Amino acid sequence: MPTVKAEGKTFTCESGANLRQVLLENGVDVYNGVASVINCHGLGTCGTCAVQVQGAVSEPEWREKARLSLPPHSLEKGRRLSCQVQVLGDVTVTKYDGFWGQDDRVLWTAGQAL
């Protein structure tokens, strides 16, 4: 089973599991501020669950690429929409500041809650 590290926590999930669901089920909030109330609930259209992911995950598909190519996101930052990511192996997750998680200030890392 893949290991997921986020916000100072480590847990396992099934291979192919949705990253957003795995994080939320393990008490890791992927949203910043009021985005926890105002979001698309995993449809991949709002962009508020953006995170940095390292490890074995699915490749981005058209919906995710399209949303991350629109402001305030930028494809160059390498962020992923957690709601569109399938966990395929061990991963580490980092969350950034900003309503959409688009800023450069780290809110939490795989190893610690800041």
Secondary structure by P-SEA (a helix, b strand, c coil): cbbbbcccccccccccccaaaaaaaacccccccccccccccccccccccbbbbccccccccaaaaaaaacccccccccccccccccccccbbbbbbcccccccccccccccccc
